């Protein structure tokens, strides 16, 4: 159960600590805006002394920043100690001890920032850690005030659901704000502030510039616009949401009003040439918005967790967030990312540039997870009829269709923006094509209307290696088309084996999977035919000299193994043989990509 209100001393100390951290973050913006980050060229001293030269303004600005940073440590330590000693509330003192540990890492980052002369990446990480420390402190402060403790604890799950939904919705806004702030720091640190001299478009009417700095700048604006729309939607929804305390609505309304001012300030900042005072005010407002959202989120979390002991496992934070994770179908996403990463390694002939690798996989996770979430939204009625899927978040009532659709679109849009901004337009376009194929063609049309649904719809999975290949080369080569074909012909035997295994579920839901329409044996024959095509297809990379003898040996062994299992299923279309083929096909695809990667690395 969430704890009751803490003593006045702890509450006052926590508010003071949060204010100092917020002031420290804003002062850091002033230091960067005035170019005073290297005002003290050494660390931890300043010009080898405790105090900087009296006439050096830049040194004093940096020195005050360090002084504020130094004051955070004793304040956090005292807060954590009192919370532990007097209150004995783990939910209160644990965030403070985490924050205290991060402060030492933050101090080291501050030193690196000076020693390495303000590299943009370190500056962005420095700001990220400051926001995390502020978050942990504000969560503890909200726990200390415990506004939810004025009423009896929740006794049933239905009473918890509104607050749990608010935790997820406000949390998503918070994550988007966090990303927006870091992108803003990257814009400032990389010099991208000047890449677009007009507003709201870039250089006249350009929406998406061709250069990287321009794209980073416009990414900041587009994310800001998206967050603004999400803010407006959530504030309106909270106003009419029954079961949500008005205090949560007021904090989010305050954050929304500040956000509107922030967007206007961003435009004025550009028009006036980014003066130091407006730059500082810009990040100061961002910090205030962040703080308001964190307090609203922590309040909603406390409200959701203020429950009887019998509900404690249900109201844990991981269970509140779990529906979002489940919506993405993580098992499917993991397999798609294996093919994406494998294609990148094959195309590169080694380890790709690390940032390209990370951005491609992160973008791929978001856009494929968003597509899977949209599949959950569209198929909610079918999922409710199937025993296997009835416990998914939407049919189980743990999340509404509108909320799930919002998550699906948000993930998809963020993934597309990441690929387009930091990878290339070809990879982004292919990812979008895969999304449209899976959601628009397979989910919305083919799945319910034809027994060949997975044959045509299965092409959606083939876009994953195309994205990986294009991320490295910027184009689609013959080898990339082979990887697409590999997934295309692998999908039917894999899926039909699973459909034979779960045929009753599909029949009761009215989904015309091939085993439901034709029976298990004809479906097993089709699986065998596609496996045979897959075996012949496996020779192509060797024949066109894209792969060597090591690949050929591995491909022949893997294809023979899969063909044998498909043959056994055709001879005896039992659930046992279907289960073996289904699980083996997952292993087959994973090992096939490993064989290709190893062959490519060995051959150079």
C-alpha positions as CSV (number, residue, x, y, z in Angstrom):
1,X,0.0,0.0,0.0
2,X,1.2,3.5,-0.7
3,X,2.3,5.2,2.5
4,X,0.5,8.0,4.4
5,X,1.6,11.6,4.8
6,X,5.2,12.1,6.2
7,X,6.3,14.6,8.8
8,X,6.5,18.3,8.1
9,X,10.3,18.4,8.3
10,X,10.8,15.8,5.7
11,X,8.2,17.4,3.4
12,X,9.8,20.9,3.7
13,X,13.3,19.5,3.1
14,X,12.2,17.5,0.0
15,X,10.5,20.6,-1.5
16,X,13.7,22.7,-0.9
17,X,15.9,20.0,-2.4
18,X,13.6,19.8,-5.5
19,X,13.8,23.6,-5.9
20,X,17.6,23.6,-5.7
21,X,17.8,20.9,-8.3
22,X,15.4,22.8,-10.6
23,X,17.4,26.0,-10.1
24,X,20.6,24.1,-10.8
25,X,19.2,22.8,-14.1
26,X,18.1,26.3,-15.2
27,X,21.5,27.8,-14.1
28,X,23.2,25.2,-16.2
29,X,21.2,26.5,-19.2
30,X,22.5,30.0,-18.4
31,X,26.0,28.7,-18.2
32,X,25.7,27.1,-21.7
33,X,23.9,30.0,-23.2
34,X,26.5,32.5,-22.2
35,X,29.4,30.2,-23.3
36,X,30.6,29.9,-19.7
37,X,30.8,26.1,-19.6
38,X,34.6,26.4,-19.7
39,X,34.7,29.5,-17.6
40,X,36.6,27.4,-15.1
41,X,39.1,25.5,-17.3
42,X,39.9,22.9,-14.6
43,X,37.9,20.7,-12.3
44,X,37.0,20.6,-9.4
45,X,38.9,23.8,-8.7
46,X,38.7,27.0,-10.8
47,X,42.0,28.3,-12.2
48,X,43.6,26.1,-9.6
49,X,41.9,28.1,-6.8
50,X,38.8,27.7,-4.6
51,X,37.3,31.0,-5.8
52,X,37.6,32.3,-9.4
53,X,39.1,35.7,-10.3
54,X,36.7,38.5,-9.2
55,X,36.5,40.1,-12.6
56,X,35.8,36.9,-14.6
57,X,32.0,36.8,-15.1
58,X,32.1,33.5,-17.1
59,X,34.1,31.8,-14.3
60,X,31.7,33.0,-11.6
61,X,28.7,31.7,-13.6
62,X,30.3,28.3,-13.8
63,X,31.5,28.4,-10.2
64,X,28.0,29.2,-9.0
65,X,26.7,26.2,-11.1
66,X,29.2,24.0,-9.3
67,X,28.3,25.4,-5.9
68,X,24.6,24.7,-6.5
69,X,25.6,21.2,-7.6
70,X,27.6,20.7,-4.5
71,X,24.7,21.7,-2.3
72,X,22.4,19.1,-3.8
73,X,24.5,16.2,-2.3
74,X,24.0,17.2,1.4
75,X,20.4,18.1,0.9
76,X,19.7,14.7,-0.8
77,X,21.7,12.8,1.9
78,X,19.8,14.5,4.7
79,X,16.4,13.9,3.0
80,X,17.2,10.3,2.4
81,X,18.5,9.8,6.0
82,X,15.5,11.4,7.6
83,X,13.1,9.5,5.4
84,X,14.8,6.3,6.3
85,X,15.3,7.0,10.0
86,X,12.0,8.7,10.8
87,X,9.5,7.5,8.3
88,X,10.6,4.0,7.5
89,X,8.8,4.1,4.2
90,X,10.7,2.3,1.4
91,X,8.6,4.1,-1.3
92,X,9.8,7.3,0.2
93,X,13.5,6.8,0.9
94,X,14.5,4.4,-2.0
95,X,14.1,7.1,-4.7
96,X,16.2,9.4,-2.6
97,X,19.0,6.9,-2.3
98,X,18.9,6.3,-6.0
99,X,19.1,10.0,-6.6
100,X,22.0,10.3,-4.2
101,X,23.9,7.6,-6.1
102,X,23.2,9.4,-9.4
103,X,24.5,12.7,-8.0
104,X,28.0,11.2,-7.8
105,X,27.8,10.1,-11.4
106,X,26.5,13.5,-12.4
107,X,29.5,15.1,-10.7
108,X,31.9,12.9,-12.8
109,X,30.0,13.8,-16.0
110,X,30.3,17.5,-15.0
111,X,34.1,17.0,-14.8
112,X,34.2,15.2,-18.1
113,X,32.2,18.0,-19.7
114,X,34.9,20.5,-18.7
115,X,37.9,18.2,-19.4
116,X,36.6,17.1,-22.9
117,X,35.5,20.7,-23.7
118,X,31.7,20.3,-23.9
119,X,31.1,17.5,-26.3
120,X,27.3,17.5,-27.3
121,X,26.7,13.9,-26.3
122,X,28.1,14.4,-22.8
123,X,26.2,17.6,-22.3
124,X,22.9,15.8,-23.3
125,X,23.6,12.9,-20.9
126,X,24.5,15.5,-18.2
127,X,21.1,17.1,-18.6
128,X,19.3,13.7,-18.8
129,X,20.8,12.7,-15.4
130,X,19.8,16.0,-13.9
131,X,16.2,15.4,-15.0
132,X,16.3,11.9,-13.6
133,X,17.6,13.2,-10.2
134,X,14.9,15.8,-10.2
135,X,12.3,13.1,-11.0
136,X,13.3,10.9,-8.2
137,X,13.3,13.8,-5.7
138,X,9.8,14.9,-6.8
139,X,8.4,11.4,-6.7
140,X,9.7,11.2,-3.1
141,X,8.2,14.6,-2.3
142,X,4.8,13.7,-3.7
143,X,5.0,10.5,-1.6
144,X,5.7,12.5,1.5
145,X,2.6,14.7,1.0
146,X,0.5,11.7,0.1
147,X,-2.7,13.5,-0.9
148,X,-4.4,10.2,-1.6
149,X,-4.1,9.2,2.1
150,X,-7.1,11.4,3.0
151,X,-9.5,8.7,2.0
152,X,-9.8,4.9,2.5
153,X,-7.7,2.6,0.3
154,X,-9.2,1.0,-2.8
155,X,-10.9,-2.3,-2.3
156,X,-11.3,-3.6,-5.9
157,X,-9.5,-3.5,-9.2
158,X,-12.3,-1.4,-10.9
159,X,-11.5,1.5,-8.6
160,X,-7.8,1.3,-9.5
161,X,-8.2,1.3,-13.3
162,X,-8.8,5.1,-13.8
163,X,-5.6,6.0,-11.8
164,X,-3.6,3.2,-13.5
165,X,-4.7,4.5,-16.9
166,X,-3.6,8.0,-15.8
167,X,-0.2,6.7,-14.8
168,X,0.3,5.2,-18.3
169,X,-1.0,8.3,-20.1
170,X,0.9,10.9,-18.1
171,X,4.0,8.6,-18.2
172,X,3.9,8.6,-22.0
173,X,3.7,12.4,-22.0
174,X,6.6,12.4,-19.6
175,X,8.8,10.1,-21.8
176,X,8.0,12.3,-24.8
177,X,9.0,15.4,-22.9
178,X,12.2,13.7,-21.8
179,X,13.0,12.9,-25.4
180,X,12.1,16.4,-26.5
181,X,14.4,18.0,-23.9
182,X,17.3,15.8,-24.9
183,X,16.7,16.5,-28.6
184,X,16.6,20.2,-27.7
185,X,20.0,19.8,-25.9
186,X,21.4,18.0,-28.9
187,X,20.1,20.9,-31.1
188,X,21.9,23.4,-29.0
189,X,25.1,21.4,-28.5
190,X,25.5,20.4,-32.1
191,X,24.9,23.9,-33.5
192,X,21.7,22.9,-35.1
193,X,19.9,25.9,-33.6
194,X,20.9,27.9,-36.6
195,X,20.1,25.2,-39.2
196,X,16.5,26.6,-39.7
197,X,16.3,30.4,-39.6
198,X,12.5,30.6,-40.1
199,X,9.5,29.4,-38.1
200,X,7.3,27.2,-38.2
201,X,9.0,25.8,-41.3
202,X,12.7,25.6,-42.1
203,X,14.1,28.0,-44.6
204,X,10.9,29.2,-46.2
205,X,8.4,26.4,-46.7
206,X,10.8,23.4,-46.2
207,X,9.4,20.9,-43.7
208,X,12.2,18.3,-43.9
209,X,15.6,19.6,-44.8
210,X,18.2,17.5,-46.6
211,X,21.1,18.1,-44.2
212,X,21.4,16.3,-40.8
213,X,21.5,19.4,-38.7
214,X,18.3,20.7,-40.3
215,X,16.6,17.4,-39.8
216,X,17.6,17.3,-36.1
217,X,16.2,20.9,-35.7
218,X,12.9,20.0,-37.4
219,X,12.7,16.8,-35.4
220,X,12.7,19.0,-32.3
221,X,9.8,21.1,-33.6
222,X,7.8,18.1,-34.9
223,X,8.1,16.2,-31.5
224,X,7.2,19.5,-29.8
225,X,4.1,19.7,-31.9
226,X,3.2,16.1,-31.2
227,X,3.7,16.5,-27.5
228,X,1.5,19.7,-27.6
229,X,-1.3,17.8,-29.2
230,X,-0.9,14.9,-26.7
231,X,-1.0,17.5,-23.8
232,X,-4.2,19.0,-25.1
233,X,-5.8,15.6,-25.5
234,X,-4.8,14.4,-22.0
235,X,-5.8,17.6,-20.2
236,X,-9.3,17.5,-21.8
237,X,-9.6,13.8,-21.0
238,X,-8.5,14.3,-17.4
239,X,-11.1,17.1,-17.0
240,X,-13.9,14.6,-17.7
241,X,-12.3,11.5,-16.2
242,X,-14.3,10.1,-13.3
243,X,-12.2,8.6,-10.5
244,X,-9.2,10.9,-11.0
245,X,-8.5,13.5,-8.2
246,X,-8.8,17.1,-9.4
247,X,-5.3,17.8,-8.1
248,X,-3.8,15.6,-10.9
249,X,-5.8,17.5,-13.5
250,X,-4.6,20.9,-12.1
251,X,-1.0,19.9,-12.3
252,X,-1.4,18.7,-15.8
253,X,-3.3,21.9,-16.7
254,X,-0.5,24.0,-15.3
255,X,2.0,22.0,-17.3
256,X,-0.1,22.4,-20.5
257,X,-0.4,26.2,-20.0
258,X,3.4,26.4,-19.5
259,X,3.9,24.3,-22.6
260,X,1.9,26.7,-24.8
261,X,4.1,29.5,-23.4
262,X,7.2,27.4,-24.1
263,X,6.3,26.9,-27.8
264,X,5.8,30.6,-28.2
265,X,9.0,31.3,-26.5
266,X,10.8,28.9,-28.8
267,X,9.7,30.9,-31.8
268,X,10.6,34.2,-30.2
269,X,14.0,32.8,-29.3
270,X,14.7,32.0,-32.9
271,X,13.5,35.4,-34.2
272,X,15.7,37.2,-31.7
273,X,18.8,35.2,-32.4
274,X,18.9,33.0,-29.3
275,X,19.9,35.5,-26.7
276,X,21.3,34.0,-23.5
277,X,18.4,35.2,-21.3
278,X,15.7,33.6,-23.5
279,X,17.7,30.4,-23.9
280,X,17.9,30.2,-20.1
281,X,14.2,30.9,-19.8
282,X,13.5,28.2,-22.4
283,X,15.1,25.5,-20.4
284,X,13.8,26.9,-17.2
285,X,10.3,26.6,-18.5
286,X,11.1,23.1,-19.7
287,X,12.2,22.1,-16.2
288,X,9.0,23.6,-14.7
289,X,6.9,21.7,-17.2
290,X,8.8,18.5,-16.4
291,X,8.4,19.0,-12.7
292,X,4.6,19.5,-13.0
293,X,4.2,16.4,-15.1
294,X,6.3,14.3,-12.7
295,X,4.2,15.5,-9.7
296,X,1.0,14.6,-11.6
297,X,2.4,11.2,-12.5
298,X,3.6,10.4,-9.0
299,X,0.2,11.5,-7.6
300,X,-1.6,9.2,-10.1
301,X,0.8,6.3,-9.1
302,X,0.2,6.9,-5.4
303,X,-3.6,7.0,-6.1
304,X,-3.4,3.7,-8.0
305,X,-1.3,2.0,-5.3
306,X,-3.4,3.2,-2.4
307,X,-5.1,-0.2,-2.1
308,X,-5.8,-3.0,0.3
309,X,-3.0,-5.5,0.9
310,X,-4.8,-8.1,-1.2
311,X,-4.3,-6.0,-4.3
312,X,-0.7,-5.1,-3.7
313,X,0.7,-7.4,-6.5
314,X,-1.7,-6.0,-9.0
315,X,-0.8,-2.3,-8.4
316,X,2.9,-2.7,-8.7
317,X,4.3,-0.3,-11.2
318,X,5.5,-3.0,-13.6
319,X,1.9,-4.4,-13.7
320,X,0.5,-1.0,-14.5
321,X,2.9,-0.5,-17.4
322,X,2.8,-4.1,-18.6
323,X,-0.2,-3.7,-21.0
324,X,1.9,-1.3,-23.2
325,X,4.7,-3.8,-23.4
326,X,2.4,-6.7,-24.2
327,X,0.6,-4.7,-26.9
328,X,3.9,-4.6,-28.9
329,X,4.1,-8.4,-29.0
330,X,7.7,-8.5,-27.9
331,X,8.4,-12.0,-29.1
332,X,7.5,-11.1,-32.7
333,X,9.4,-7.8,-32.5
334,X,12.5,-9.6,-31.2
335,X,12.5,-11.9,-34.2
336,X,12.1,-9.0,-36.6
337,X,15.0,-7.2,-35.0
338,X,17.2,-10.3,-35.4
339,X,16.6,-10.1,-39.1
340,X,17.1,-6.3,-39.2
341,X,20.4,-6.6,-37.3
342,X,21.5,-9.5,-39.3
343,X,20.9,-7.6,-42.6
344,X,22.9,-4.7,-41.3
345,X,25.9,-6.9,-40.3
346,X,25.8,-8.7,-43.7
347,X,25.5,-5.4,-45.6
348,X,28.4,-3.9,-43.6
349,X,30.6,-7.0,-43.6
350,X,31.2,-6.3,-39.9
351,X,29.9,-4.1,-37.1
352,X,28.1,-1.1,-38.5
353,X,28.5,2.4,-37.2
354,X,27.2,2.1,-33.6
355,X,24.8,5.0,-33.7
356,X,23.3,3.9,-37.0
357,X,22.9,0.4,-35.5
358,X,21.2,1.7,-32.4
359,X,18.9,4.2,-34.1
360,X,17.9,1.5,-36.7
361,X,17.0,-1.1,-34.0
362,X,15.3,1.5,-31.8
363,X,13.3,2.8,-34.7
364,X,12.5,-0.7,-35.8
365,X,11.3,-1.7,-32.4
366,X,9.0,1.4,-32.2
367,X,7.5,1.1,-35.6
368,X,7.0,-2.7,-35.5
369,X,5.8,-2.5,-31.9
370,X,3.3,0.2,-33.0
371,X,2.1,-2.0,-35.9
372,X,1.6,-4.9,-33.5
373,X,-0.3,-2.7,-31.1
374,X,-2.5,-1.5,-33.9
375,X,-3.1,-5.2,-34.8
376,X,-4.3,-5.7,-31.2
377,X,-6.7,-2.7,-31.5
378,X,-8.2,-3.9,-34.8
379,X,-8.4,-7.6,-33.7
380,X,-9.8,-7.0,-30.2
381,X,-13.1,-8.7,-31.1
382,X,-11.3,-11.7,-32.5
383,X,-8.9,-11.9,-29.5
384,X,-11.9,-12.0,-27.1
385,X,-13.2,-15.2,-28.8
386,X,-9.9,-17.1,-28.7
387,X,-8.7,-18.8,-25.6
388,X,-5.1,-18.1,-26.5
389,X,-5.6,-14.3,-26.8
390,X,-8.4,-13.6,-24.4
391,X,-5.9,-12.4,-21.8
392,X,-4.4,-9.8,-24.0
393,X,-4.7,-6.2,-22.5
394,X,-7.7,-5.0,-24.6
395,X,-10.0,-8.1,-24.3
396,X,-9.0,-8.5,-20.7
397,X,-10.1,-4.9,-20.0
398,X,-6.7,-3.7,-18.7
399,X,-6.5,-1.0,-21.4
400,X,-9.1,0.7,-23.7
401,X,-9.0,0.5,-27.5
402,X,-8.6,4.3,-27.7
403,X,-5.6,4.3,-25.4
404,X,-4.1,1.3,-27.2
405,X,-4.6,3.1,-30.6
406,X,-2.9,6.2,-29.2
407,X,0.1,4.2,-28.1
408,X,0.3,2.4,-31.4
409,X,0.3,5.6,-33.4
410,X,2.8,7.3,-31.0
411,X,5.2,4.4,-31.2
412,X,4.9,4.2,-35.0
413,X,5.4,7.9,-35.5
414,X,8.4,8.1,-33.2
415,X,10.0,5.1,-34.9
416,X,9.5,6.6,-38.4
417,X,10.9,10.0,-37.2
418,X,14.0,8.3,-35.7
419,X,14.7,6.3,-38.9
420,X,14.1,9.3,-41.2
421,X,16.2,11.7,-39.1
422,X,19.2,9.6,-38.0
423,X,19.3,6.8,-40.5
424,X,18.0,7.6,-44.0
425,X,14.8,8.2,-46.0
426,X,15.0,4.8,-47.7
427,X,15.1,2.9,-44.5
428,X,12.2,5.0,-43.1
429,X,10.2,4.5,-46.3
430,X,10.6,0.8,-46.2
431,X,9.6,0.6,-42.6
432,X,6.5,2.6,-43.3
433,X,5.7,0.3,-46.3
434,X,6.0,-2.7,-43.9
435,X,3.7,-1.0,-41.4
436,X,1.1,-0.3,-44.1
437,X,1.4,-3.9,-45.4
438,X,0.9,-5.5,-42.0
439,X,-1.8,-3.2,-40.6
440,X,-3.6,-2.0,-43.7
441,X,-3.4,-5.1,-46.0
442,X,-2.9,-8.1,-43.7
443,X,-4.7,-7.1,-40.4
444,X,-7.6,-5.0,-41.9
445,X,-8.3,-7.0,-45.0
446,X,-6.6,-10.4,-45.6
447,X,-6.7,-12.0,-42.2
448,X,-10.5,-12.2,-42.1
449,X,-11.3,-12.8,-45.7
450,X,-9.0,-15.4,-47.3
451,X,-7.2,-18.6,-46.4
452,X,-4.1,-17.2,-48.2
453,X,-4.0,-14.4,-45.7
454,X,-0.5,-15.3,-44.4
455,X,1.0,-15.9,-47.8
456,X,0.4,-12.4,-49.0
457,X,0.4,-10.7,-45.6
458,X,3.5,-12.5,-44.6
459,X,5.5,-10.2,-46.9
460,X,5.2,-7.6,-44.1
461,X,7.9,-9.4,-42.1
462,X,10.2,-9.3,-45.1
463,X,10.5,-5.5,-44.8
464,X,12.5,-5.9,-41.6
465,X,15.8,-7.0,-43.3
466,X,15.1,-4.5,-46.1
467,X,15.2,-1.8,-43.5
468,X,18.4,-3.1,-42.0
469,X,20.1,-3.4,-45.4
470,X,18.9,0.1,-46.5
471,X,20.2,1.6,-43.2
472,X,23.7,0.7,-44.3
473,X,23.6,1.0,-48.0
474,X,20.8,3.5,-48.6
475,X,19.4,1.2,-51.3
476,X,17.9,-2.3,-52.0
477,X,20.4,-4.7,-53.6
478,X,19.8,-8.2,-54.9
479,X,21.0,-9.7,-51.6
480,X,18.4,-7.6,-49.8
481,X,15.7,-9.0,-52.1
482,X,16.9,-12.5,-51.2
483,X,16.5,-11.7,-47.5
484,X,13.0,-10.4,-48.2
485,X,12.2,-13.6,-50.2
486,X,13.6,-15.7,-47.4
487,X,11.1,-14.3,-44.9
488,X,8.3,-14.4,-47.4
489,X,8.7,-18.2,-48.1
490,X,9.6,-19.0,-44.4
491,X,6.4,-17.4,-43.1
492,X,3.7,-19.9,-44.5
493,X,5.2,-23.1,-43.0
494,X,5.9,-21.3,-39.8
495,X,2.4,-19.9,-39.4
496,X,0.5,-22.9,-40.7
497,X,2.3,-25.1,-38.2
498,X,1.1,-22.8,-35.5
499,X,-2.4,-22.7,-37.0
500,X,-2.6,-26.5,-37.0
501,X,-1.5,-26.4,-33.3
502,X,-4.3,-23.8,-32.5
503,X,-6.8,-24.7,-35.1
504,X,-9.8,-24.8,-32.7
505,X,-9.1,-21.2,-31.5
506,X,-9.0,-20.0,-35.1
507,X,-12.2,-21.9,-36.0
508,X,-14.1,-20.5,-33.0
509,X,-13.0,-17.0,-33.9
510,X,-14.0,-17.4,-37.5
511,X,-10.5,-16.7,-38.9
512,X,-10.1,-18.5,-42.2
513,X,-6.6,-19.9,-41.6
514,X,-5.6,-22.6,-44.1
515,X,-5.9,-25.5,-41.7
516,X,-9.4,-24.3,-40.7
517,X,-10.6,-24.1,-44.4
518,X,-8.9,-27.2,-45.9
519,X,-8.0,-29.3,-42.9
520,X,-4.6,-30.2,-41.4
521,X,-3.2,-32.5,-44.1
522,X,-3.7,-30.2,-47.1
523,X,-2.3,-27.3,-45.0
524,X,0.7,-29.5,-44.1
525,X,1.3,-30.3,-47.8
526,X,1.3,-26.6,-48.5
527,X,3.8,-26.1,-45.7
528,X,6.0,-28.8,-47.2
529,X,5.9,-27.2,-50.7
530,X,6.9,-23.8,-49.3
531,X,9.7,-25.4,-47.3
532,X,11.0,-27.0,-50.5
533,X,10.9,-23.6,-52.2
534,X,12.8,-22.3,-49.3
535,X,15.5,-25.0,-49.7
536,X,16.0,-24.1,-53.4
537,X,16.0,-20.4,-52.6
538,X,18.8,-21.0,-50.1
539,X,21.2,-21.8,-53.0
540,X,20.8,-18.4,-54.6
541,X,23.4,-16.4,-52.5
542,X,26.0,-19.0,-53.2
543,X,25.2,-19.1,-56.9
544,X,25.5,-15.4,-57.3
545,X,28.7,-15.5,-55.2
546,X,27.3,-13.3,-52.5
547,X,28.1,-16.1,-50.0
548,X,30.7,-18.8,-49.8
549,X,31.2,-22.4,-49.0
550,X,30.6,-22.0,-45.2
551,X,27.2,-20.5,-45.9
552,X,26.3,-23.2,-48.4
553,X,27.1,-26.0,-45.9
554,X,25.1,-24.3,-43.1
555,X,22.1,-23.5,-45.4
556,X,21.9,-27.0,-46.7
557,X,22.0,-28.5,-43.2
558,X,19.4,-26.1,-41.9
559,X,17.1,-26.5,-44.9
560,X,17.3,-30.3,-44.8
561,X,16.4,-30.2,-41.1
562,X,13.4,-28.0,-41.7
563,X,12.3,-30.0,-44.7
564,X,12.4,-33.2,-42.7
565,X,10.2,-31.7,-40.0
566,X,7.7,-30.4,-42.7
567,X,7.7,-33.9,-44.3
568,X,6.9,-35.5,-40.9
569,X,4.1,-33.1,-40.4
570,X,2.6,-33.9,-43.8
571,X,2.9,-37.6,-43.1
572,X,1.3,-37.2,-39.6
573,X,-0.4,-33.8,-39.2
574,X,-0.6,-34.1,-35.4
575,X,-0.2,-31.3,-32.9
576,X,3.0,-32.8,-31.7
577,X,4.6,-32.5,-35.2
578,X,3.1,-29.1,-35.7
579,X,4.6,-27.9,-32.4
580,X,8.1,-29.2,-33.5
581,X,7.9,-27.5,-36.8
582,X,6.7,-24.3,-35.3
583,X,9.4,-24.0,-32.7
584,X,12.1,-25.3,-35.1
585,X,11.2,-22.7,-37.7
586,X,12.0,-19.9,-35.2
587,X,15.4,-21.5,-34.4
588,X,16.0,-22.1,-38.2
589,X,15.6,-18.4,-39.0
590,X,17.8,-17.3,-36.2
591,X,20.6,-19.8,-37.1
592,X,20.2,-19.0,-40.8
593,X,21.0,-15.3,-40.2
594,X,23.9,-16.3,-38.0
595,X,25.4,-18.5,-40.8
596,X,25.1,-15.6,-43.2
597,X,26.7,-13.2,-40.8
598,X,29.6,-15.5,-40.0
599,X,30.2,-16.3,-43.7
600,X,30.3,-12.6,-44.5
601,X,32.6,-11.8,-41.6
602,X,35.0,-14.6,-42.5
603,X,35.1,-13.7,-46.2
604,X,35.4,-10.0,-45.5
